[in-house]
Amino acid sequence: MALLEILQLPDERLKQVSEPVEVFDDELRAFIADLEETRLNGPAAVGIAAPQVGMFKRVVIIDCSTTRKPVPNHGYMVLVNPEITKWDGFEKGREGCLSVPDYTGNVIRATKITLSAKDPYGEPLQFDMEGYEARAAQHEIDHLDGMLFVDRVVSRRTDLFKRKVYQDGGTGKKS
């Protein structure tokens, strides 16, 4: 496994639309393992999308199980070719992103979604999601369509915030 470089704004590649995965093979699963290692290395990252590391395929990883807002969630998920098939409700909430490390912002998202996808072996998946997990899924799927949360903030003047930088207890790692 390997840590992959995370593309950051203003890198224009983050605006690129990703292609569907058509081949479900060991190469795809090895990439997913590297993507997960990269997510785990990020500061409190609950999700990551393939385009964030320069791979323009429709792959996302989401894991809300260890967040402060875990109710309810499906735990660790690898979603290949995810598609939101149903939206319900809306709510404004704060988001951050590995590709926009210096800012967080308020974004309006659906509160409940139904999502279909495939697993890394090509088997079909379907999830009903709500709350924080639904928000995380929408955020990651936006990456597949070349969108960042900063593209969705209502007002950059009132809804975009400079991120605080914290030192991690003696390691010197910023988060």
Backbone hydrogen bonds, N-H to C=O, Kabsch-Sander energy under -0.5 kcal/mol:
donor,donor_aa,acceptor,acceptor_aa,energy
7,L,5,E,-0.6
7,L,52,Q,-3.6
9,L,99,S,-2.9
11,D,8,Q,-2.6
14,L,11,D,-1.6
15,K,12,E,-2.0
16,Q,13,R,-1.8
18,S,144,L,-3.1
19,E,56,F,-2.6
24,F,22,E,-0.5
25,D,23,V,-0.9
29,R,25,D,-2.1
30,A,26,D,-2.4
31,F,27,E,-2.1
32,I,28,L,-2.4
33,A,29,R,-1.9
34,D,30,A,-2.0
35,L,31,F,-2.7
36,E,32,I,-2.4
37,E,33,A,-2.1
38,T,34,D,-2.2
39,R,35,L,-2.3
40,L,36,E,-2.6
41,N,37,E,-1.2
42,G,38,T,-0.8
42,G,39,R,-1.0
44,A,42,G,-0.9
45,A,42,G,-0.7
46,V,44,A,-0.5
48,I,61,I,-2.0
50,A,59,V,-2.8
52,Q,49,A,-1.8
53,V,50,A,-1.9
54,G,51,P,-1.5
55,M,50,A,-1.9
56,F,54,G,-0.7
57,K,55,M,-1.6
58,R,19,E,-1.8
59,V,57,K,-1.8
60,V,79,L,-2.3
61,I,48,I,-2.7
62,I,77,M,-2.4
63,D,46,V,-3.0
64,C,75,G,-0.5
67,T,64,C,-1.3
77,M,62,I,-2.8
79,L,60,V,-2.9
79,L,77,M,-0.6
80,V,78,V,-0.6
80,V,118,K,-2.9
81,N,58,R,-3.5
83,E,116,S,-2.7
85,T,83,E,-0.6
85,T,114,T,-2.6
86,K,114,T,-1.3
88,D,112,K,-1.9
91,E,109,R,-2.2
93,G,107,V,-2.1
95,E,105,G,-2.6
97,C,100,V,-0.6
97,C,103,Y,-0.5
100,V,97,C,-1.2
103,Y,100,V,-1.4
104,T,161,F,-2.4
105,G,95,E,-2.3
106,N,159,D,-2.4
107,V,93,G,-2.8
108,I,152,R,-0.5
109,R,91,E,-2.4
109,R,107,V,-0.5
111,T,88,D,-1.2
112,K,88,D,-2.0
113,I,129,M,-2.4
114,T,86,K,-2.0
115,L,127,F,-2.9
116,S,83,E,-2.7
117,A,125,L,-2.0
118,K,80,V,-2.4
119,D,123,E,-2.5
122,G,119,D,-2.3
125,L,117,A,-2.9
127,F,115,L,-2.6
129,M,113,I,-2.9
129,M,127,F,-0.6
131,G,111,T,-2.1
133,E,130,E,-0.9
134,A,130,E,-0.8
135,R,131,G,-2.2
136,A,132,Y,-2.7
137,A,133,E,-2.4
138,Q,134,A,-2.3
139,H,135,R,-2.5
140,E,136,A,-2.4
141,I,137,A,-2.6
142,D,138,Q,-2.0
143,H,139,H,-1.1
144,L,140,E,-0.9
144,L,141,I,-0.5
145,D,141,I,-0.9
145,D,142,D,-1.1
146,G,143,H,-1.6
147,M,142,D,-2.5
151,D,148,L,-1.7
152,R,149,F,-1.7
153,V,149,F,-0.8
154,V,106,N,-0.7
159,D,155,S,-2.9
161,F,104,T,-3.3
163,R,102,D,-3.1
166,Y,164,K,-0.5
168,D,173,K,-1.8
169,G,167,Q,-0.7
171,T,168,D,-2.7
172,G,168,D,-1.1
175,S,166,Y,-1.9
